[in-house]
């Protein structure tokens, strides 16, 4: 009996184990997939640590040969400051040599000195004086890959007398004839003696036409003021170069003294620096009222402001910017440029090649009359209109005839009514 009970108990345990093994597993709650991570923009690609940015472009280098000192308060300083203007406007770099003349650099020629500028990296060279014309031609022909600007020359003027085809050369000059007319007018409006002196450099086409333009302006304003035309005396004395070279030229200080001591109470400078103003100041201080017109450089009156009537000046910057930019961008074209004033504002530094700054010595009455004259020029008044005779009496322009550019540029003599040499003896 006991054996049967044990057997039954064992069977019950076994049956329980079989049932448990056959039962389904417990169901778990479904697992949620993980939320996707927020998408980040890809990190910018960085250059390798050893990679350098490309070097900045080298500035365009241009060279300048100045006939006088770069700070002469005249012609050469006007060019030098134009070079600074080019640097500012174009990001170019100027290198220069000054005092390029026979006295200061004996034994060398401008074309040889231009070679030095090229050796220093110049891709363009400016020759800034008329007496460098032949040298600029020689250099341009020998260096067709270097751009050349010849200030005041006429080699590539197709309507000129000495035209040559020189693809890498540009002539640039300002129509200073207008500035000289304005200066001559200021002198005529201010003289008390009717005697005006003109301090001239050397004698050539340029200097004859500029002296003659000053005379035309003086004559016009003298007559417009109601004075007797025959009572105006206008004398030119030449020193032999653009500025004083001891032992080579006449001393411009002595010439100025000769004028002021003989009744010429206004002297117009045609040389590269305003030494006439210093002499006018001395004579005025000694009791002889004396006045002067400076030349070339916008601030030339600063040499003696109280005796300065004004200064006609060159502003080379805008034309130099155009020419040098054309060399940079590949639009260079050989040409003759003869730029006049911007009559909307002749003293606009960015647009006008020729300007005129009035001096402290110009009276209010004379200043107003000068403004009227400038307005007449802006309106089309052309004093190079006949009848005009040459100094020896030869008719040059018939009554009502307007001079061509060639007749003005290549004026062969001074004009009738002017005293002084028309050619070197």
C-alpha positions in Angstrom: 0.0 0.0 0.0 2.8 2.3 1.0 4.6 1.5 -2.3 1.5 2.4 -4.3 1.2 5.8 -2.6 4.9 6.6 -3.3 4.4 5.6 -6.9 1.3 7.8 -7.3 3.2 10.8 -5.8 6.1 10.4 -8.1 3.7 10.3 -11.1 2.0 13.5 -10.0 5.4 15.4 -9.8 6.4 14.1 -13.2 3.1 15.1 -14.7 3.5 18.6 -13.3 6.9 19.0 -14.8 5.7 17.9 -18.2 2.8 20.4 -18.1 5.1 23.3 -17.1 7.6 22.5 -19.9 4.8 22.6 -22.5 3.3 26.0 -21.3 4.0 29.1 -23.5 6.7 31.6 -22.4 5.6 34.9 -20.8 5.0 37.7 -23.5 7.1 40.9 -22.9 6.0 44.4 -23.9 7.4 45.2 -27.4 10.7 47.2 -27.2 10.6 50.7 -28.9 13.3 51.4 -31.4 15.7 54.1 -30.2 15.0 57.7 -31.4 17.3 58.6 -34.2 20.0 61.0 -33.2 19.6 64.6 -34.4 21.3 65.2 -37.7 24.3 67.6 -37.5 25.6 69.5 -40.5 28.9 68.1 -41.6 31.9 69.9 -40.2 33.6 72.2 -42.7 36.5 70.7 -44.4 39.7 72.3 -43.1 42.8 72.5 -45.2 45.7 70.5 -44.1 47.7 72.2 -41.5 50.7 72.6 -43.9 48.7 74.3 -46.7 49.3 78.1 -47.0 47.0 80.7 -48.6 48.3 82.0 -52.0 50.5 85.1 -51.6 49.0 88.5 -52.5 49.6 89.8 -56.0 52.7 91.9 -56.3 51.9 95.6 -56.8 52.5 97.1 -60.2 55.9 99.0 -60.1 56.3 102.2 -62.1 59.4 104.4 -62.2 59.7 108.1 -62.6 62.7 110.2 -63.8 62.4 113.8 -62.4 64.5 116.5 -64.0 64.8 118.4 -60.7 64.5 117.7 -56.9 61.4 115.8 -56.0 60.6 118.5 -53.5 61.3 121.6 -55.7 58.0 123.3 -54.9 57.5 123.2 -58.7 57.5 121.0 -61.8 59.2 117.9 -60.4 57.2 118.0 -57.1 54.0 118.1 -59.1 55.0 114.9 -60.9 56.2 113.2 -57.7 52.9 113.9 -55.9 51.0 112.6 -58.9 53.0 109.4 -58.4 51.8 109.2 -54.8 48.2 109.8 -56.2 48.7 106.8 -58.5 49.9 104.6 -55.5 46.8 105.6 -53.6 44.3 105.0 -56.4 45.8 101.8 -58.0 47.7 100.2 -55.1 50.8 100.5 -57.4 54.3 101.2 -56.2 56.5 104.1 -57.3 60.3 104.2 -57.5 62.1 107.3 -58.8 65.3 109.1 -59.5 65.4 112.9 -59.2 67.8 115.6 -60.4 68.1 113.9 -63.8 69.9 116.7 -65.6 73.4 117.3 -67.0 74.6 119.2 -63.9 73.5 116.8 -61.2 74.1 113.5 -63.1 77.0 114.3 -65.5 78.0 111.5 -67.7 74.7 109.7 -67.7 71.6 109.9 -69.9 68.0 109.6 -68.9 67.7 106.3 -70.9 70.6 104.9 -69.0 69.0 105.9 -65.7 65.7 104.3 -66.8 67.6 101.0 -67.1 68.2 101.3 -63.3 64.5 101.7 -62.6 63.8 98.6 -64.7 66.4 96.7 -62.8 64.5 97.6 -59.7 61.3 96.1 -61.1 59.7 99.0 -63.0 57.3 97.8 -65.7 56.6 101.4 -66.7 58.8 104.5 -66.8 57.8 108.1 -66.8 60.2 110.6 -68.4 59.1 114.0 -67.0 60.9 116.7 -68.9 60.9 117.9 -72.5 64.7 117.6 -72.7 64.3 113.9 -72.1 62.3 113.4 -75.3 65.1 111.8 -77.4 66.2 109.6 -74.5 62.6 108.4 -74.0 62.4 107.4 -77.7 65.7 105.5 -77.5 64.6 103.7 -74.3 61.2 102.8 -75.6 62.6 101.3 -78.8 65.2 99.3 -76.9 62.6 98.0 -74.4 59.4 97.2 -76.3 58.2 95.2 -73.3 58.4 98.2 -70.9 55.6 100.9 -71.0 56.8 104.5 -71.4 55.2 107.8 -70.7 56.8 110.9 -72.1 55.5 114.0 -70.4 55.3 117.0 -72.7 56.6 115.2 -75.8 55.0 114.7 -79.2 56.7 111.6 -80.7 53.4 109.6 -81.1 51.2 112.6 -82.1 49.9 111.4 -85.5 49.3 115.1 -86.5 52.6 116.3 -85.2 55.8 117.0 -87.0 57.9 114.2 -85.6 55.5 111.3 -85.5 56.9 107.8 -85.0 55.0 104.6 -84.4 56.2 103.5 -80.9 53.6 101.1 -79.5 54.8 101.1 -75.9 54.9 105.0 -75.6 52.3 107.5 -74.6 52.7 111.3 -74.7 50.9 113.2 -71.9 50.8 117.0 -71.6 48.4 119.5 -70.1 47.0 122.5 -71.9 48.8 124.9 -69.7 48.1 127.6 -72.3 44.8 128.2 -70.4 46.6 128.4 -67.0 49.1 130.9 -68.4 46.3 133.0 -69.8 44.7 133.1 -66.4 48.1 134.0 -64.8 48.6 136.7 -67.4 45.2 138.1 -66.7 45.9 138.2 -62.9 49.1 140.1 -63.6 47.4 142.6 -65.9 44.7 143.2 -63.3 47.3 143.8 -60.6 50.1 145.8 -62.1 50.4 149.4 -61.2 53.1 150.2 -63.7 51.9 148.4 -66.8 55.1 146.5 -66.9 55.0 142.7 -66.7 58.1 140.5 -66.7 58.2 136.8 -67.7 61.0 134.6 -66.3 61.6 132.0 -69.0 63.6 128.8 -68.9 65.1 127.6 -72.2 63.7 128.5 -75.6 61.6 125.9 -77.5 58.1 125.3 -78.9 56.7 124.7 -75.4 58.1 127.7 -73.7 57.3 130.1 -76.6 53.7 129.0 -76.7 53.3 129.3 -72.9 55.0 132.7 -72.7 52.8 133.8 -75.6 49.6 132.5 -73.8 50.5 134.5 -70.7 50.8 137.6 -72.9 47.5 137.0 -74.6 45.8 136.7 -71.2 47.5 139.9 -70.0 46.6 141.8 -73.1 43.0 140.7 -73.1 42.4 141.6 -69.4 44.4 144.8 -69.7 42.2 146.0 -72.5 39.0 144.8 -70.9 39.9 146.9 -67.8 39.8 150.0 -70.1 43.6 150.5 -70.4 45.5 151.7 -73.4 46.8 148.6 -75.3 50.0 150.5 -76.2 50.8 151.1 -72.5 51.3 147.5 -71.7 54.9 146.3 -71.6 55.5 142.5 -71.6 59.1 141.3 -71.5 60.6 137.8 -71.6 64.0 137.0 -70.3 65.3 133.4 -70.7 67.8 131.8 -68.2 68.8 128.8 -70.4 67.3 125.8 -68.5 64.3 124.8 -66.4 66.1 126.0 -63.2 69.4 127.5 -62.2 72.5 125.5 -62.9 75.5 127.6 -61.7 78.0 128.2 -64.5 75.5 127.0 -67.1 72.4 129.3 -66.8 71.7 132.8 -66.0 70.7 133.1 -62.4 66.9 133.6 -62.1 67.4 135.5 -58.9 69.4 138.1 -60.8 66.8 138.2 -63.6 64.0 138.8 -61.1 66.1 141.6 -59.5 66.6 143.2 -62.9 62.8 143.2 -63.5 61.8 144.5 -60.1 64.5 147.2 -60.0 63.4 148.6 -63.4 59.7 149.1 -62.8 58.3 145.7 -63.6 56.1 145.2 -60.6 54.8 141.7 -61.6 57.0 138.8 -62.7 55.4 135.6 -64.1 57.5 132.5 -63.5 58.0 130.1 -66.4 60.7 128.1 -64.6 60.5 125.1 -62.4 60.6 126.9 -59.0 59.2 130.1 -57.6 62.4 132.1 -56.9 60.7 135.2 -58.3 58.4 135.3 -55.3 61.3 135.5 -52.8 62.7 138.5 -54.7 59.2 140.2 -54.8 59.0 139.8 -51.1 62.4 141.4 -50.5 61.6 144.4 -52.8 58.2 144.8 -51.1 59.8 144.8 -47.7 62.3 147.5 -48.9 59.5 149.8 -50.0 59.1 148.8 -53.7 55.7 147.0 -54.1 56.4 143.8 -56.1 54.2 140.9 -57.0 54.7 137.5 -58.7 52.9 134.6 -60.4 54.3 131.2 -59.5 54.1 128.1 -61.8 53.7 124.3 -62.0 52.9 123.2 -58.4 49.6 123.8 -56.6 51.3 125.0 -53.4 54.0 127.1 -55.0 52.6 130.4 -53.5 53.7 129.1 -50.1 57.2 130.3 -50.9 56.0 133.9 -50.3 52.2 134.0 -50.0 51.8 137.7 -49.3 53.2 138.8 -52.7 51.8 135.9 -54.7 48.9 136.6 -57.1 48.3 133.0 -57.9 49.7 129.9 -59.5 48.7 128.0 -62.6 49.5 124.4 -61.9 49.6 120.9 -63.4 47.7 118.0 -61.9 49.2 115.0 -63.5 47.5 112.4 -61.3 44.3 111.6 -63.1 46.0 111.1 -66.5 48.7 109.1 -65.0 46.2 106.9 -63.3 44.4 106.2 -66.6 47.6 105.4 -68.5 49.0 103.2 -65.8 45.7 101.4 -65.3 45.7 100.6 -69.0 49.1 99.1 -68.7 47.9 96.9 -65.8 44.7 95.7 -67.5 45.9 95.2 -71.0 44.1 98.1 -72.7 47.2 100.2 -73.3 47.2 102.2 -76.5 50.0 104.4 -77.8 48.5 107.9 -78.1 49.1 111.7 -77.7 47.2 113.2 -74.8 46.8 117.0 -74.4 44.4 117.5 -71.5 42.8 120.7 -70.6 41.1 122.0 -67.5 37.8 120.6 -66.2 35.8 123.8 -66.6 33.1 122.6 -64.2 35.8 122.9 -61.5 39.4 123.6 -62.7 40.7 122.8 -59.2 39.0 119.3 -59.0 42.0 117.1 -58.0 40.4 114.0 -59.5 39.4 115.4 -62.9 41.2 118.6 -64.0 44.7 118.5 -65.4 45.1 122.3 -65.2 44.2 124.4 -62.3 44.7 127.9 -60.8 45.0 128.8 -57.2 44.6 132.4 -56.3 47.2 134.0 -54.1 46.9 136.3 -51.0 48.1 139.3 -53.0 45.2 139.2 -55.5 42.7 142.0 -54.5 39.0 141.3 -54.2 38.3 143.4 -57.3 40.9 141.6 -59.4 39.7 138.3 -58.1 36.2 139.0 -59.3 37.4 140.1 -62.7 39.6 137.0 -62.9 36.5 134.8 -62.1 34.7 136.5 -65.0 37.6 135.8 -67.3 37.8 132.1 -66.3 34.0 131.9 -66.9 34.6 133.3 -70.4 37.3 130.7 -71.1 34.9 128.0 -69.9 32.3 129.4 -72.2 34.5 129.1 -75.3 36.6 132.3 -75.4 39.7 131.4 -77.4 42.4 134.0 -77.3 44.3 132.1 -80.0 42.1 133.8 -82.6 43.4 136.3 -85.2 44.4 138.8 -86.0 47.7 137.6 -84.5 51.1 138.4 -85.9 54.5 136.9 -85.0 57.1 139.0 -83.2 58.7 140.1 -86.5 55.4 141.3 -87.9 54.7 138.2 -90.0 50.9 137.5 -90.1 50.2 134.2 -88.2 46.4 134.1 -87.8 44.1 136.2 -90.0 41.3 138.2 -88.5 38.8 135.7 -87.0 41.0 132.7 -87.8 41.3 130.2 -84.9 44.6 128.5 -84.4 44.9 124.8 -84.9 46.5 122.6 -82.2 49.6 122.5 -84.5 49.8 126.2 -84.8 49.7 126.6 -81.0 52.0 123.7 -80.2 54.7 124.6 -82.8 54.6 128.4 -82.4 57.7 129.5 -84.2 58.2 133.0 -82.6 57.0 135.1 -79.7 54.1 137.3 -80.7 54.0 140.9 -81.8 53.9 143.1 -78.7 56.2 140.9 -76.7 59.9 141.8 -76.0 62.5 139.1 -75.8 64.3 136.5 -77.8 62.3 134.1 -79.9 65.2 131.8 -80.5 68.5 131.0 -78.9 71.3 133.2 -80.2 
